[in-house]
Amino acid sequence: MAQLMKKNPKCATCEHLQQCCGGCMVEDITDDGDYLVPDQKTCFFHKHVGEAAVREVADAAVREVRDEGTSL
């Protein structure tokens, strides 16, 4: 991760770094084999969708399971 941060100063100073940890380096590997690029999908998610959306989906799933009377 240190190499990713050194090569991508925007990631190193991003407020979402603790949540994304640089994302999946395999997702955005370049044609020339560079894997030290930010994962754009993870970046977009944490900047624009975020934890609230995940929590909402998870809460809905729990309610659905609870309403059906089954367990997770």
Z-matrix of the N, CA and C atoms (Angstrom, degrees):
N
C 1 1.444
C 2 1.526 1 110.27
N 3 1.312 2 116.81 1 -31.62
C 4 1.461 3 120.31 2 179.54
C 5 1.527 4 110.81 3 -60.16
N 6 1.330 5 116.75 4 -38.36
C 7 1.468 6 120.27 5 178.69
C 8 1.524 7 110.55 6 -65.47
N 9 1.322 8 116.70 7 -41.67
C 10 1.462 9 121.08 8 178.60
C 11 1.523 10 110.35 9 -61.04
N 12 1.323 11 116.86 10 -44.53
C 13 1.464 12 120.86 11 -179.23
C 14 1.525 13 111.55 12 -65.97
N 15 1.321 14 116.30 13 -39.17
C 16 1.467 15 120.24 14 -179.98
C 17 1.522 16 110.82 15 -64.57
N 18 1.325 17 116.21 16 -40.23
C 19 1.457 18 120.69 17 -178.52
C 20 1.525 19 112.23 18 -78.98
N 21 1.323 20 117.88 19 -23.42
C 22 1.466 21 122.21 20 -175.64
C 23 1.524 22 110.72 21 -126.64
N 24 1.321 23 117.47 22 81.40
C 25 1.466 24 120.01 23 -177.09
C 26 1.531 25 113.63 24 -58.40
N 27 1.339 26 118.26 25 -26.82
C 28 1.468 27 119.92 26 177.53
C 29 1.522 28 110.10 27 -62.50
N 30 1.333 29 116.57 28 -39.50
C 31 1.468 30 120.31 29 178.18
C 32 1.524 31 110.29 30 -66.20
N 33 1.302 32 116.19 31 -41.88
C 34 1.463 33 120.83 32 -176.05
C 35 1.521 34 112.12 33 -61.05
N 36 1.318 35 117.35 34 -29.33
C 37 1.464 36 120.78 35 -177.67
C 38 1.531 37 113.20 36 -106.76
N 39 1.327 38 116.88 37 5.87
C 40 1.465 39 120.81 38 -176.68
C 41 1.531 40 111.03 39 -73.21
N 42 1.313 41 116.44 40 138.57
C 43 1.463 42 121.82 41 179.39
C 44 1.522 43 112.73 42 -69.07
N 45 1.333 44 117.76 43 -14.54
C 46 1.465 45 121.81 44 -177.48
C 47 1.531 46 112.69 45 -100.74
N 48 1.302 47 118.13 46 5.03
C 49 1.462 48 121.96 47 -174.72
C 50 1.525 49 112.97 48 -56.83
N 51 1.312 50 117.64 49 -39.65
C 52 1.471 51 119.71 50 -178.54
C 53 1.520 52 112.10 51 -66.00
N 54 1.326 53 117.80 52 -26.27
C 55 1.458 54 120.41 53 178.82
C 56 1.527 55 111.47 54 -84.82
N 57 1.322 56 117.91 55 -41.32
C 58 1.468 57 119.81 56 -173.66
C 59 1.521 58 113.26 57 -92.38
N 60 1.323 59 117.80 58 -27.89
C 61 1.475 60 122.18 59 -178.85
C 62 1.525 61 111.96 60 55.80
N 63 1.313 62 116.91 61 29.14
C 64 1.463 63 120.22 62 -179.97
C 65 1.513 64 113.77 63 88.26
N 66 1.314 65 116.87 64 -2.92
C 67 1.459 66 120.24 65 179.00
C 68 1.516 67 112.77 66 71.92
N 69 1.305 68 115.88 67 -164.27
C 70 1.467 69 122.08 68 -179.83
C 71 1.519 70 108.75 69 -91.64
N 72 1.312 71 116.54 70 111.79
C 73 1.462 72 119.96 71 -177.13
C 74 1.526 73 111.96 72 -64.99
N 75 1.308 74 118.67 73 -23.66
C 76 1.458 75 121.39 74 -179.92
C 77 1.528 76 110.53 75 -73.72
N 78 1.322 77 117.06 76 -30.61
C 79 1.470 78 121.42 77 -177.51
C 80 1.527 79 112.67 78 -57.40
N 81 1.302 80 118.37 79 -41.37
C 82 1.462 81 121.03 80 -174.24
C 83 1.523 82 113.21 81 -114.45
N 84 1.320 83 117.30 82 27.58
C 85 1.459 84 119.60 83 178.28
C 86 1.528 85 108.95 84 -58.64
N 87 1.305 86 116.70 85 135.49
C 88 1.464 87 120.59 86 -175.33
C 89 1.520 88 110.76 87 -83.30
N 90 1.324 89 115.03 88 168.79
C 91 1.470 90 120.54 89 179.74
C 92 1.527 91 112.32 90 -61.03
N 93 1.327 92 116.23 91 -28.12
C 94 1.468 93 118.65 92 179.75
C 95 1.530 94 112.42 93 -91.03
N 96 1.331 95 116.83 94 10.00
C 97 1.462 96 120.75 95 174.51
C 98 1.519 97 115.21 96 88.85
N 99 1.325 98 117.59 97 7.22
C 100 1.470 99 120.13 98 179.67
C 101 1.521 100 109.38 99 -75.84
N 102 1.314 101 115.93 100 115.88
C 103 1.471 102 120.36 101 179.30
C 104 1.527 103 111.67 102 -101.35
N 105 1.306 104 117.32 103 -0.45
C 106 1.463 105 120.41 104 -179.52
C 107 1.520 106 111.03 105 -93.04
N 108 1.317 107 114.45 106 52.09
C 109 1.462 108 120.96 107 176.48
C 110 1.522 109 107.74 108 -122.14
N 111 1.314 110 117.67 109 148.19
C 112 1.467 111 119.23 110 179.48
C 113 1.531 112 111.43 111 -64.06
N 114 1.298 113 116.73 112 144.53
C 115 1.458 114 123.06 113 174.97
C 116 1.524 115 106.93 114 -78.37
N 117 1.317 116 116.75 115 107.16
C 118 1.461 117 121.45 116 -173.57
C 119 1.527 118 113.10 117 -64.77
N 120 1.330 119 117.79 118 -33.16
C 121 1.469 120 119.83 119 179.40
C 122 1.530 121 110.70 120 -67.24
N 123 1.329 122 115.54 121 -45.42
C 124 1.464 123 119.63 122 179.31
C 125 1.521 124 110.04 123 -64.90
N 126 1.320 125 115.94 124 -40.85
C 127 1.465 126 120.79 125 179.30
C 128 1.534 127 110.04 126 -60.36
N 129 1.314 128 117.08 127 -48.89
C 130 1.459 129 120.80 128 179.80
C 131 1.525 130 110.43 129 -59.79
N 132 1.325 131 115.73 130 -45.36
C 133 1.455 132 119.53 131 -178.53
C 134 1.524 133 111.09 132 -56.84
N 135 1.317 134 116.68 133 -52.04
C 136 1.462 135 119.47 134 -175.12
C 137 1.527 136 112.49 135 -69.41
N 138 1.310 137 117.72 136 -29.49
C 139 1.464 138 120.12 137 179.86
C 140 1.520 139 113.07 138 -82.41
N 141 1.344 140 116.95 139 -30.29
C 142 1.463 141 118.65 140 -170.88
C 143 1.528 142 115.40 141 -121.07
N 144 1.302 143 117.92 142 -22.31
C 145 1.461 144 120.28 143 -178.39
C 146 1.520 145 109.22 144 -106.96
N 147 1.302 146 114.96 145 -63.78
C 148 1.444 147 121.73 146 170.32
C 149 1.506 148 118.58 147 78.25
N 150 1.293 149 112.81 148 -176.96
C 151 1.458 150 123.34 149 -173.85
C 152 1.521 151 112.51 150 -62.57
N 153 1.314 152 117.75 151 -35.38
C 154 1.466 153 120.37 152 -177.51
C 155 1.526 154 111.30 153 -59.53
N 156 1.327 155 116.93 154 -39.81
C 157 1.464 156 120.37 155 179.92
C 158 1.522 157 111.18 156 -67.30
N 159 1.320 158 116.87 157 -41.07
C 160 1.463 159 120.76 158 178.29
C 161 1.517 160 109.84 159 -64.34
N 162 1.311 161 116.39 160 -43.16
C 163 1.458 162 120.90 161 179.51
C 164 1.538 163 110.45 162 -62.22
N 165 1.323 164 116.99 163 -40.47
C 166 1.461 165 121.01 164 179.84
C 167 1.532 166 111.01 165 -62.77
N 168 1.331 167 117.55 166 -44.47
C 169 1.459 168 121.53 167 179.04
C 170 1.530 169 110.55 168 -65.67
N 171 1.325 170 116.58 169 -43.42
C 172 1.466 171 120.80 170 179.92
C 173 1.527 172 110.81 171 -63.50
N 174 1.325 173 116.41 172 -43.57
C 175 1.464 174 119.87 173 178.86
C 176 1.529 175 111.20 174 -62.65
N 177 1.327 176 116.82 175 -39.62
C 178 1.462 177 120.61 176 178.37
C 179 1.525 178 110.68 177 -64.09
N 180 1.323 179 116.62 178 -39.83
C 181 1.469 180 120.38 179 178.46
C 182 1.525 181 110.77 180 -64.79
N 183 1.308 182 117.16 181 -41.36
C 184 1.468 183 121.07 182 178.77
C 185 1.529 184 109.98 183 -63.98
N 186 1.332 185 116.65 184 -43.53
C 187 1.474 186 119.74 185 178.48
C 188 1.526 187 110.76 186 -61.54
N 189 1.320 188 116.59 187 -41.88
C 190 1.455 189 120.51 188 -179.71
C 191 1.526 190 111.48 189 -62.78
N 192 1.318 191 116.47 190 -44.16
C 193 1.472 192 120.65 191 178.57
C 194 1.522 193 109.37 192 -65.08
N 195 1.315 194 117.35 193 -42.22
C 196 1.468 195 121.52 194 -179.43
C 197 1.527 196 110.07 195 -63.27
N 198 1.337 197 116.96 196 -41.92
C 199 1.463 198 120.69 197 179.99
C 200 1.518 199 112.40 198 -66.21
N 201 1.327 200 116.40 199 -30.44
C 202 1.465 201 120.66 200 179.54
C 203 1.535 202 111.42 201 -81.69
N 204 1.332 203 116.21 202 -12.40
C 205 1.463 204 119.90 203 179.31
C 206 1.505 205 114.05 204 77.25
N 207 1.323 206 117.31 205 18.62
C 208 1.458 207 121.03 206 177.16
C 209 1.531 208 109.21 207 -104.86
N 210 1.307 209 115.47 208 174.61
C 211 1.455 210 118.18 209 178.97
C 212 1.521 211 110.13 210 -113.76
N 213 1.325 212 114.78 211 157.38
C 214 1.457 213 119.83 212 176.72
C 215 1.485 214 107.09 213 -73.60
